[in-house]
């Protein structure tokens, strides 16, 4: 299970992200940020991209000369197929220096999956979580991860000797083939294919991918971008200027800021580990507060459990006790729930649990409400929920790791295949969209759902068991690694 632990560094940025003002700089840093993008078009069965299926290519370069001191490295939150089509690990500076685009036929692709997930890189709606992105790429975790993977000295990096050349990556299907491309590679490939890529994937490859990062002022021989930040771009501009960001460091990171998680997490491990590392306090101080049942911190409806009750955000840890830090995160969560109009009392905990399951079960916000309705319908019908994500949460593993014995173990209170009703607590830290959907799910008699296409994320909802077996067969037929 993953946690975004994004700690603010003092850094200089030339990263630019979609539709955020240039004044939105990292705290204490010298920001240089601007961005654009727009909504995505509609894909087809042979030409499509799934939101969130992105990553970055990072090259460590010498801050003075711009010479690469490491080979380019790819990072993605998702496990990518080794058999996908790619052009090797070539960065923008190398392409601008004359490197040609060469499809690596038969060469296995590799990328690094960060333990702590990256924020969304390529927007599907013309918006990006810029503050989280800035904190991530300037965080101690991300810098140490890159330094270790690249084989460079971390201390020299944060002392300002190196810069990070960062390029957004999209993983998408084009003419039935699964590709990995940076914006530069997309522009070069489109030139080679006579415009074929632009015809089928234009919103991704010629708008949101290249506009997800660009420079506000020139650096490393790459010009600042002064053109449109919302429209589709031509190959020449993409190749020469767009789809690139640069990060460098003025000084060592400041102490005292922590970031509460905003993705699936475990209170007893992920959260305590994050705040302990950030605040410099001993883990036992936080563990004592968590184990103490939250008296004076949690509302009564939480039942002494902190799962689901931390609001994502940055919190000041300077001169604060472990209890003060945890209390601030809970109070912010309560304020957010009040603002969203979530009922108080037992209904509030119930909504958090339902929202957390919905967000964990499906990868698209459009389905949260329907999943919430399935949960309610199954409870009303006296059926177990049958949600593998809850079973896995109770065991501290991912759903893909579950065995038949674990699925049949009724001693796990989170085993909703066996035990009826909701699990004891939320299983993730649900976002606003999932919470809103759980409060007001659409009407429907659905009792079953299956994500029938893992590539597109398409999920189907049905009312009867016979219909369920049909969509389950569809899932198996559509996905070669179906279980």
Secondary structure by P-SEA (a helix, b strand, c coil): cccccccccbbbbccccccccccccccccccccccbbbbbcccccccccccccbbbbbbbcccccccccccbbbbbcccccccccccccccaaaaaacccccccccbbbbbbbbccccccccccccccaaaaaaaaaacaaaaaaaaaaacccaaaaaaccbbbbbbbbbbbbcccccccccaaaaaaaaaaacccccccccccccccccccbbbccccccbbbbcccccccccaaaaaccccbbbbbbccccccccccccccccccccaaaaaaaaaacccaaaaaaaaaccccccccccccccccccccbbbbbcccccaaaaaaaaaaaaaaaaaaacccccaaaaaaaaaaaaaaaacccccaaaaaaaaaaaaaaaccccccaaaaaaaaccccccccccccccccccccccccccccccccccccaaaaaaaaccccccccccccccccccbbbbbccaaaaaaaaaaaaaaccccc
